[in-house]
Amino acid sequence: MSEMTSTQAFWLDHLFHASSRQLPFSDYAEEQALALASLLAWKQRLLVQGVTVPRAGRHAQADR
């Protein structure tokens, strides 16, 4: 992948923060006032674009 856009970086940063705090994406999205659907859509979009995306916290069975 070439240079990342600011929008891609925004969502990737949120995905990394949720993962580093070991929070399920659903909890993190609620805490950060983000739409869970958008967070998960960007996770999938980044994966398709070949970006390494972190997994959700260890208690996040439904988010994986």
N, C-alpha and C positions, 0 to 999 in steps of 0.2 A: 504494500500500500504506500502511496506517496504521502505527501504532507497532509496532516489531519486538519480538518476544518474546526473552527471554534465550537460549532454545535456538536461535532463528534467528541471533541475533548471535554465539553461540558458533561455529556452523558457518561463517558468513560470514567471521568473523575468521580461521578456519583456512584457508579458501579464499584469502583475500587474502594471508596469510603465505606459503602455498605459491607463489602466483603471483609475489609480490614477490621471492622467493628464486629464482625461475625453476626450481623443482623440479617434476618430474612429480608428480601427485597421489599416485601409488603410492609413490614414495620419501618424500614428505612424511608420508603416513599411517603408513608403517612407522617413520619417525623419531619421530613423535609418539605412537606406540602407539594409533593410531586404526584402526578398521576401514575399509578402503578402500571397501567397499560402502556404508557409512554416509556417508562423505564425498561419494561420487558421488551417492547418493540425495538428500542435502541440497542438493547443487549443482542437481540437476534440480528438486527441490521449490521452491527459491528462485526459479529461473528461471520456473517456472509461476506463481509468486506475483507476478511482475513486478519482482523484485529484480535489479539489475545484478550479475552474478557474473563474477569474473575467470577467465581461461583458465589452464590449467596452464602450466608452464614450457615453453620453446621446444622441448625435446627430448621432449615428452610426446605423441607421436602418438596413442597408444591412449587417452589421457585426455580428448581433445577431443570 
